[in-house]
Structures are given as structure tokens and as C-alpha cells.
Amino acid sequence: MINNYIKEFLAIVKYLIKSELVIEKDNFLIVDKEIVFNLLEKNLYQTKENKLKIWRGLNWIDTDKRRFTKRVKLSGKESPKIKIRYEVYKTLEKLNGKERQ
């Protein structure tokens, strides 16, 4: 089951990076929560809430307490965003590449 979460996480982050929907800041990828919520609803083996609980539990995202988002200040305005740990993405990408070999 964890492989499903890893593959989906990698696919979503890769898509976000290529589409330039993320802002890179302090080794995090910051994105609007609605965008991530919509992407998580594509594969319906779990709800988006359950998927984000896993992401938060595995420390793949940085969140405020009891939330899936983190208050982030961008351009002088603070709003809730999804903060993806870029190092986690890079590590999982390397492990996923080695697994295929």
C-alpha cells in the first residue's frame, strides 16, 4: 500500500514542478491547497483527507497542528498552503529509480 502513496506523491510533485504551479522557498515546494486536493481526487483508492494524513504522518508535508496546510506569507499576504518537503521528494525519487533497476 505504501508504494501507492509514494508513486502518487512523486507523480503529483513532478506534475507540479513541470507545470510551474509551485513556489520554491526554503527547501519547500509551496502550492495552493485546492490544486493538491484536486490532484489527490484523481486516484480514488483513498480519500484526499486520508492521503494527506499519510503525507503528514510521514513528514512529507509541513503543516500547522491538526491541519493539512501551513500558514505561509508570500508577497506580504499570509494564506494556507500545502508545503511539500523538497528533500523528501528527491529522496523518494532516488529510491524509486533504484527500485526499477
Backbone as ProteinMPNN parsed JSONL, in Angstrom:
{"seq_chain_A": "MINNYIKEFLAIVKYLIKSELVIEKDNFLIVDKEIVFNLLEKNLYQTKENKLKIWRGLNWIDTDKRRFTKRVKLSGKESPKIKIRYEVYKTLEKLNGKERQ", "coords_chain_A": {"N_chain_A": [[0.811, -1.196, 0.0], [1.972, 1.237, 0.729], [3.563, 1.782, -1.441], [1.754, 2.722, -3.343], [1.092, 5.232, -2.272], [3.594, 6.474, -2.379], [4.164, 6.468, -5.166], [2.031, 8.051, -6.105], [2.507, 10.468, -4.735], [5.039, 11.16, -5.814], [4.319, 11.451, -8.526], [2.468, 13.565, -8.433], [4.011, 15.681, -7.35], [6.009, 15.871, -9.295], [4.442, 16.63, -11.503], [3.504, 19.116, -10.554], [5.898, 20.57, -10.389], [6.768, 20.608, -13.089], [4.643, 21.988, -14.241], [4.926, 24.426, -13.186], [3.443, 25.319, -11.006], [4.168, 25.59, -8.434], [5.894, 27.252, -5.773], [9.216, 27.633, -4.965], [10.73, 27.661, -1.858], [12.9, 28.001, 0.793], [13.699, 25.253, 0.786], [11.267, 23.996, 0.422], [8.351, 23.121, -1.426], [5.83, 25.119, -2.343], [2.375, 25.275, -2.632], [-0.96, 26.03, -3.791], [-3.642, 24.865, -1.826], [-6.018, 23.909, -2.997], [-5.293, 23.041, -5.526], [-3.672, 20.791, -4.998], [-5.559, 19.23, -3.618], [-7.413, 18.719, -5.688], [-5.794, 17.201, -7.435], [-5.274, 14.975, -5.837], [-7.71, 13.737, -5.798], [-7.915, 12.358, -8.135], [-7.053, 9.629, -8.232], [-8.904, 7.277, -6.76], [-8.514, 5.405, -4.634], [-8.273, 5.978, -2.015], [-9.515, 8.557, 0.18], [-8.92, 12.09, -0.289], [-8.371, 13.293, 2.139], [-7.493, 11.148, 3.759], [-5.185, 10.451, 2.353], [-3.658, 12.783, 2.68], [-3.36, 12.702, 5.437], [-1.617, 10.557, 5.67], [0.599, 11.599, 4.248], [1.21, 13.751, 5.961], [1.723, 12.351, 8.347], [3.985, 10.873, 7.617], [5.729, 12.872, 7.368], [6.053, 14.206, 4.971], [4.938, 16.55, 4.246], [4.812, 19.887, 5.537], [2.949, 21.106, 8.172], [0.451, 23.082, 9.918], [-0.664, 22.553, 13.268], [-2.97, 19.911, 13.501], [-3.907, 20.284, 10.913], [-3.844, 20.238, 7.278], [-2.48, 22.069, 5.978], [-0.189, 24.884, 5.943], [0.262, 28.056, 7.337], [1.44, 30.522, 5.28], [3.519, 33.184, 4.384], [3.479, 35.12, 1.63], [4.487, 37.521, -0.652], [3.77, 39.539, 1.146], [1.284, 38.749, 2.051], [-0.547, 36.514, 4.04], [-1.492, 33.119, 3.849], [-3.188, 29.885, 3.819], [-1.299, 27.15, 2.716], [-0.134, 24.247, 0.912], [2.755, 22.732, 1.973], [5.299, 21.154, 0.653], [7.874, 18.957, 1.409], [10.817, 19.309, -0.136], [13.205, 17.839, -0.053], [12.31, 15.319, 0.75], [10.858, 14.546, -1.5], [12.987, 14.408, -3.414], [14.534, 12.352, -2.276], [12.74, 10.145, -2.265], [12.362, 9.951, -4.996], [14.925, 9.15, -5.864], [15.104, 6.639, -4.555], [12.936, 5.319, -5.737], [13.821, 5.206, -8.363], [16.035, 3.49, -8.108], [14.736, 1.196, -7.333], [13.505, 0.313, -9.639], [15.599, -0.63, -11.142]], "CA_chain_A": [[0.0, 0.0, 0.0], [2.832, 2.422, 0.79], [4.04, 2.067, -2.805], [0.743, 3.56, -3.998], [1.253, 6.593, -1.764], [4.861, 7.01, -2.901], [4.008, 6.728, -6.602], [1.144, 9.191, -6.3], [3.233, 11.64, -4.254], [6.04, 11.506, -6.824], [3.65, 11.913, -9.745], [1.88, 14.878, -8.184], [5.074, 16.684, -7.213], [6.623, 16.024, -10.622], [3.496, 17.421, -12.297], [3.503, 20.486, -10.037], [7.165, 21.217, -10.769], [6.761, 20.839, -14.539], [3.618, 22.963, -14.595], [5.314, 25.674, -12.527], [2.385, 25.72, -10.076], [4.74, 25.661, -7.094], [6.915, 28.25, -5.462], [10.276, 27.045, -4.147], [11.153, 28.569, -0.789], [13.491, 27.358, 1.974], [13.685, 23.799, 0.586], [9.885, 23.535, 0.356], [7.564, 23.455, -2.6], [4.606, 25.69, -1.795], [1.333, 25.241, -3.658], [-2.319, 26.234, -3.301], [-4.217, 23.61, -1.352], [-7.054, 23.432, -3.91], [-4.634, 22.326, -6.622], [-3.29, 19.468, -4.486], [-6.795, 18.499, -3.333], [-7.942, 18.241, -6.975], [-4.926, 16.138, -7.95], [-5.427, 13.792, -4.984], [-9.0, 13.105, -6.079], [-7.842, 11.627, -9.408], [-6.992, 8.201, -7.907], [-9.859, 7.195, -5.662], [-8.356, 4.263, -3.736], [-8.41, 6.582, -0.689], [-9.959, 9.948, 0.097], [-7.809, 13.047, -0.226], [-8.056, 13.507, 3.553], [-6.668, 10.02, 4.213], [-3.88, 10.563, 1.713], [-2.927, 13.864, 3.33], [-2.987, 12.217, 6.773], [-0.413, 9.753, 5.46], [1.676, 12.535, 3.906], [1.568, 14.484, 7.178], [2.301, 11.386, 9.284], [5.311, 10.502, 7.135], [6.504, 14.109, 7.356], [6.284, 14.622, 3.596], [4.486, 17.939, 4.173], [4.894, 20.675, 6.767], [1.595, 21.594, 8.431], [0.08, 23.589, 11.231], [-1.234, 21.498, 14.101], [-4.293, 19.393, 13.138], [-4.293, 20.771, 9.584], [-3.054, 19.736, 6.164], [-1.845, 23.241, 5.391], [0.657, 25.725, 6.791], [0.12, 29.475, 7.019], [2.656, 30.961, 4.602], [3.49, 34.584, 3.977], [4.029, 35.358, 0.301], [4.18, 38.869, -1.15], [3.143, 40.315, 2.205], [-0.032, 38.22, 2.399], [-0.473, 35.179, 4.644], [-2.614, 32.242, 3.493], [-2.867, 28.473, 3.991], [-0.74, 26.489, 1.529], [0.488, 22.941, 1.106], [4.217, 22.868, 1.944], [5.89, 19.848, 0.378], [9.31, 18.905, 1.708], [11.518, 19.003, -1.387], [14.19, 16.774, 0.214], [11.579, 14.05, 0.754], [10.611, 14.237, -2.909], [14.236, 13.985, -4.06], [14.926, 11.053, -1.718], [11.829, 9.119, -2.788], [12.644, 9.833, -6.431], [16.12, 8.314, -5.977], [14.755, 5.273, -4.146], [12.049, 4.775, -6.756], [14.66, 4.907, -9.533], [16.846, 2.306, -7.804], [13.832, 0.046, -7.245], [13.208, -0.152, -11.001], [16.799, -1.217, -11.763]], "C_chain_A": [[0.861, 1.268, 0.0], [3.359, 2.789, -0.595], [3.057, 2.933, -3.579], [0.88, 5.018, -3.57], [2.512, 7.241, -2.33], [4.713, 7.371, -4.376], [3.128, 7.943, -6.861], [1.818, 10.492, -5.868], [4.247, 12.098, -5.304], [5.401, 12.06, -8.086], [3.071, 13.314, -9.566], [2.959, 15.948, -8.1], [5.75, 16.931, -8.559], [5.734, 16.881, -11.528], [3.531, 18.886, -11.864], [4.762, 21.245, -10.45], [7.17, 21.557, -12.264], [5.77, 21.922, -14.946], [3.886, 24.333, -13.983], [4.21, 26.224, -11.626], [2.893, 25.857, -8.641], [5.72, 26.82, -6.989], [7.948, 27.544, -4.595], [10.744, 28.067, -3.139], [11.663, 27.749, 0.385], [13.387, 25.83, 1.924], [12.284, 23.188, 0.693], [9.313, 23.898, -0.997], [6.206, 23.893, -2.07], [3.581, 25.804, -2.913], [-0.034, 25.48, -3.01], [-2.949, 24.889, -2.946], [-5.259, 23.046, -2.32], [-6.458, 22.624, -5.063], [-4.269, 20.917, -6.179], [-4.533, 18.637, -4.209], [-7.379, 17.916, -4.625], [-7.109, 17.101, -7.534], [-5.088, 14.851, -7.143], [-6.742, 13.062, -5.233], [-8.995, 12.304, -7.376], [-7.841, 10.112, -9.195], [-7.815, 7.98, -6.646], [-9.718, 5.938, -4.799], [-8.426, 4.702, -2.285], [-8.951, 7.996, -0.878], [-8.745, 10.869, 0.169], [-7.407, 13.309, 1.216], [-7.172, 12.392, 4.094], [-5.272, 10.071, 3.612], [-3.042, 11.644, 2.391], [-2.551, 13.518, 4.768], [-1.709, 11.387, 6.689], [0.77, 10.666, 5.163], [2.155, 13.281, 5.139], [2.257, 13.551, 8.169], [3.711, 10.958, 8.904], [6.238, 11.712, 7.0], [6.897, 14.538, 5.941], [5.856, 16.065, 3.378], [4.631, 18.579, 5.552], [3.524, 21.308, 6.986], [1.498, 22.292, 9.778], [-0.596, 22.443, 11.985], [-2.677, 21.192, 13.685], [-4.811, 19.924, 11.8], [-3.427, 20.079, 8.525], [-2.28, 20.864, 5.497], [-0.984, 23.949, 6.432], [0.415, 27.169, 6.371], [1.458, 29.98, 6.488], [2.478, 32.412, 4.174], [4.223, 34.729, 2.644], [3.568, 36.72, -0.175], [3.403, 39.683, -0.119], [1.784, 39.819, 2.669], [0.126, 36.797, 2.94], [-1.717, 34.372, 4.27], [-2.201, 30.781, 3.68], [-2.418, 27.844, 2.668], [-0.295, 25.083, 1.907], [1.994, 23.164, 0.958], [4.827, 21.477, 1.838], [7.383, 19.916, 0.655], [10.053, 18.413, 0.464], [12.54, 17.884, -1.2], [13.521, 15.397, 0.22], [11.314, 13.619, -0.682], [11.868, 13.707, -3.588], [14.679, 12.609, -3.566], [14.048, 9.938, -2.266], [12.046, 8.895, -4.283], [13.871, 8.945, -6.657], [15.815, 6.86, -5.639], [13.874, 4.597, -5.187], [12.822, 4.397, -8.015], [15.49, 3.665, -9.318], [15.991, 1.046, -7.763], [13.551, -0.545, -8.617], [14.387, -0.872, -11.641], [16.919, -2.685, -11.451]], "O_chain_A": [[0.518, 2.255, -0.651], [3.577, 3.964, -0.89], [3.462, 3.778, -4.377], [0.796, 5.927, -4.396], [2.5, 8.41, -2.713], [5.097, 8.466, -4.787], [3.431, 8.767, -7.724], [1.71, 11.506, -6.559], [4.307, 13.28, -5.642], [5.892, 13.036, -8.654], [3.179, 14.151, -10.462], [2.832, 17.007, -8.714], [6.029, 18.075, -8.917], [6.228, 17.758, -12.236], [3.582, 19.786, -12.702], [4.698, 22.419, -10.815], [7.534, 22.668, -12.651], [6.021, 22.682, -15.881], [3.152, 25.288, -14.238], [4.054, 27.438, -11.494], [2.129, 26.203, -7.74], [6.285, 27.289, -7.977], [7.593, 26.92, -3.595], [11.107, 29.189, -3.491], [10.945, 26.899, 0.913], [13.025, 25.197, 2.916], [12.136, 22.009, 1.013], [9.739, 24.864, -1.631], [5.511, 23.113, -1.417], [3.857, 26.343, -3.984], [-0.238, 25.173, -1.836], [-2.804, 23.907, -3.674], [-5.375, 21.827, -2.452], [-7.05, 21.645, -5.517], [-4.525, 19.953, -6.9], [-4.56, 17.45, -4.534], [-7.791, 16.756, -4.654], [-7.66, 16.131, -8.055], [-5.044, 13.757, -7.705], [-6.864, 11.881, -4.905], [-9.981, 11.635, -7.686], [-8.548, 9.388, -9.896], [-7.444, 8.457, -5.573], [-10.721, 5.45, -4.277], [-8.621, 3.866, -1.403], [-8.857, 8.563, -1.966], [-7.677, 10.47, 0.632], [-6.229, 13.526, 1.497], [-6.206, 12.659, 4.809], [-4.289, 9.768, 4.288], [-1.855, 11.445, 2.647], [-1.53, 13.99, 5.267], [-0.827, 11.504, 7.539], [1.832, 10.517, 5.767], [3.358, 13.432, 5.349], [3.268, 13.92, 8.766], [4.541, 10.708, 9.778], [7.385, 11.584, 6.571], [7.943, 15.156, 5.739], [6.332, 16.731, 2.459], [4.58, 17.906, 6.581], [2.995, 21.97, 6.094], [2.344, 22.117, 10.655], [-1.046, 21.474, 11.373], [-3.497, 22.098, 13.538], [-6.021, 20.003, 11.587], [-2.427, 19.432, 8.835], [-1.516, 20.633, 4.56], [-1.044, 23.655, 7.625], [0.369, 27.47, 5.178], [2.481, 29.879, 7.164], [1.427, 32.807, 3.67], [5.427, 34.49, 2.551], [2.38, 37.036, -0.106], [2.487, 40.427, -0.469], [1.19, 40.397, 3.58], [0.845, 35.982, 2.364], [-2.842, 34.864, 4.359], [-1.01, 30.468, 3.698], [-3.078, 27.993, 1.64], [-0.105, 24.775, 3.084], [2.456, 23.71, -0.044], [4.863, 20.723, 2.81], [8.07, 20.826, 0.191], [9.93, 17.254, 0.068], [12.723, 17.063, -2.099], [14.103, 14.421, -0.254], [11.523, 12.459, -1.036], [11.825, 12.677, -4.26], [15.148, 11.79, -4.355], [14.556, 8.898, -2.685], [11.925, 7.771, -4.771], [13.862, 8.087, -7.539], [16.226, 5.952, -6.362], [14.059, 3.416, -5.48], [12.52, 3.393, -8.659], [15.643, 2.86, -10.235], [16.455, -0.039, -8.111], [13.378, -1.756, -8.753], [14.202, -1.642, -12.583], [17.867, -3.334, -11.893]]}, "name": "protein", "num_of_chains": 1, "seq": "MINNYIKEFLAIVKYLIKSELVIEKDNFLIVDKEIVFNLLEKNLYQTKENKLKIWRGLNWIDTDKRRFTKRVKLSGKESPKIKIRYEVYKTLEKLNGKERQ"}
